[in-house]
């Protein structure tokens, strides 16, 4: 793993730790439903990749497969989307400057990881991945 990848993964886990251990993370009402949806989307993404096929590092495993099933039919990064929905609900319920800052750092880390991953996937899978990119959204279905 490169130093850059280690840096991104470390920042990601620091953000997770802030949200998981720094406050009550479960929300009330409709925000809890949003968190449940985020959790479901993330878990669905993991299972669609087949648990041993995903990598938290923005690099491919040697035996990586190109997956286009499950949530990957519509979106290229469902695990990131699910995490953002989950923690985003927390930020909405507890709108504090530090919560917003940590969420924005997490979003930035995911965008940097996505850029790196997409370059690697394009190199590895070529035109198949480019065609897939043209037919799916990066992070938010029908938006981005």
Rosetta blueprint (number, residue, H / E / L):
1 X L
2 X L
3 X H
4 X H
5 X H
6 X H
7 X H
8 X H
9 X H
10 X H
11 X H
12 X H
13 X H
14 X H
15 X H
16 X H
17 X H
18 X H
19 X H
20 X H
21 X H
22 X L
23 X L
24 X L
25 X L
26 X L
27 X L
28 X L
29 X H
30 X H
31 X H
32 X H
33 X H
34 X H
35 X H
36 X H
37 X H
38 X H
39 X H
40 X H
41 X H
42 X H
43 X H
44 X H
45 X H
46 X H
47 X H
48 X H
49 X L
50 X L
51 X H
52 X H
53 X H
54 X L
55 X L
56 X L
57 X L
58 X L
59 X L
60 X L
61 X L
62 X L
63 X L
64 X L
65 X L
66 X L
67 X L
68 X L
69 X L
70 X H
71 X H
72 X H
73 X H
74 X L
75 X E
76 X L
77 X L
78 X H
79 X H
80 X H
81 X H
82 X H
83 X H
84 X H
85 X H
86 X H
87 X H
88 X H
89 X H
90 X H
91 X H
92 X H
93 X H
94 X L
95 X L
96 X L
97 X H
98 X H
99 X H
100 X H
101 X H
102 X H
103 X H
104 X H
105 X H
106 X H
107 X H
108 X H
109 X H
110 X H
111 X H
112 X H
113 X H
114 X H
115 X H
116 X H
117 X H
118 X H
119 X H
120 X H
121 X H
122 X H
123 X H
124 X H
125 X H
126 X L
127 X H
128 X H
129 X H
130 X H
131 X H
132 X H
133 X H
134 X H
135 X H
136 X L
137 X E
138 X L
139 X L
140 X L
141 X L
142 X L
143 X L
144 X L
